[in-house]
């Protein structure tokens, strides 16, 4: 009977962790977008601008609007016993395969699931992979919030990453 009771406790812990993760993602997605700047209304006392001979592109200010609700999912294998330098090389090689999804973007949150025997070892492997991603691609991962998990079902050395990117938009800058 003690084996069954232990598995129920283990499942309850994972259920709590999954619910907490779901609530976190909902809260990140529920943030209100920033207010749109008001445009001045031309009145009777204002002079109308003279038309320019050719349209010029308006300058734009980048505004962060939140974290995307849809992640980019990346899965690959690493050697759990690899040195830090070997880990960085392997993670860089694997992430380069997803270059079209990563280029020019910034990760807001990264959930990494590692498998390596016991739960503590899987979390440690996921932590090492996130550190390697930060060193290998600082422009993408340096400021990302990371969460490290153990994957109970995967073979040792398996890594599964869910990368949630920062969403941004362009808003016209006021002309001086």
N, C-alpha and C positions, 0 to 999 in steps of 0.2 A: 503494500500500500504506500510506503514512503516514496517509491519511484514515481507513482502517479501524482502524488501531492506535490513533489518537486517540479514536475513538468507543468502542472497547473500554475504554480507560482512563477515559473519562467515565462510562460505564455502571458500571464497577467502583466509582467514587467514590460514585455515587448508591446503589448497592447497599449499600455500607458505611454511608452516612448512614441509609438506611431500616432497616437492621438495628439500628443504634444507637438510633434512635427507637423501634423495637419493643421493645428491651430496656428502655429507660427507662420506657415505659408499663407493661410487665410488672412492673418493680420497684415502681412507684408503686402498682399494684393488688395487689401481694403483701404489703403491710404488714399486720400483724396488727391486728385491731380492739383498742381499749383495753379493759382488764379491766372487768368489771361490778362495781360496788361491792357488798360483802357486806351483807346485811340482818341486823340483830340478831335473834337468836332469843329469844323470850320464855321465861323460865325460871320456876321455882317462886317465886322471890323477887321477881319483878317484878309490879307492879300492872297490871291490864289497863286500857287507856284507855277512857274513857267515850265512847259514841257521840255524834257531833255531830248536830245536828238536820238539817243538809243537807250533802251532800258538797261539799267545797271543792276546787277544782282545785289539784293539787300544783304547786309551782314547779318550774321546769325549768332545767337548765344546758345550754347548747349545747356539744356535743362534736364536734370535727372528726374524722371517721372516715377520711378519705382523699380521693382525687380520683376522680371518676366515670370509668369506663372507656368510656362512650359519650359522644362529643362532640356539641355542637350545631354544625351546619355552616352557615356563612353565606357567600354569594357575592354580589359586587357589583362595579361598575366605578367607578374614580376617574380623575381627570385627573392623570397623573404630574407635570405642571408646575405644579400648583396650589400656592398659598401655604399656609403652615401653618394660617392661619385658615380658608381655604377647605377644606382637608383635614379639619379638625375638624368643620366644618359638614356636609360630605358623609358622613363616617363616622357622625356622630350620626344623621343622617337615615336612613341605611341600617340601622343597628342598631336604631332605634326600630321598624322594620318587624317585628322579632323580639322585641318587648317581652314577649310571653307566655312566652318561653323565658328571658328575662334578668332579669325583675323579682324582687327579693328574693334573688338568688343572687350568689355570688362566684366569679370565675374562678380556678382554680388553675394552669392551664397553657393557653397559647394558641399554636397553630401557625398562622402566617400565610404564605400563598404569594402572592407578587406577580409580575406579569409586566410587564416594561418593557425590551424589547431584550435586552441582555446579562445574564448571571447576576448581576453586581454591582449592576446597576441594579434588577433585580427584588427583590433582598434589601434594597436601600436603600428602595424603595417600600414593602415589607412593614414595615420598621422605622418609617417615617413613619406608616403606618396604625395600628400598635400604639401609638405615642406619641399619636396623635389619639384612639384609644379610651380610653387612660388619662386624658386631659384631659377628654374628653366624658362619660365615665362612671367617675369615680374610685371610686365605691362598688363597682363590679363588677370593674374591671380593674387598680386601683392596685397590688395586691400579687401579681398574676399573674406567673408565669414565662412569658416569651415567647420564641419561636424564629421566626426570619425565614428564609424560603426563597424561591427563584426557581422559578416555574412555567414550564417549558420549552414546554408545549403551548398555553398560553392567549394570547389577543391582548393587546397592550399596554394597561395600565390595569386588568387583571382582578385582583381580590382574592378569595382563598378563605381563610376562617378556620375553624379547628377549635377550638372552645372547650370545654375540659374543666373542669367546675365542681367546687368543693369539696363533698364530701358531709358532711353533719352529721346529728346525731341529738339527741334530747332525753333527758336522763337526770334522774330526780328528784333534787332537792337534799336533803341531810340537813336535817331540821328541828331548830332550836335550842331 
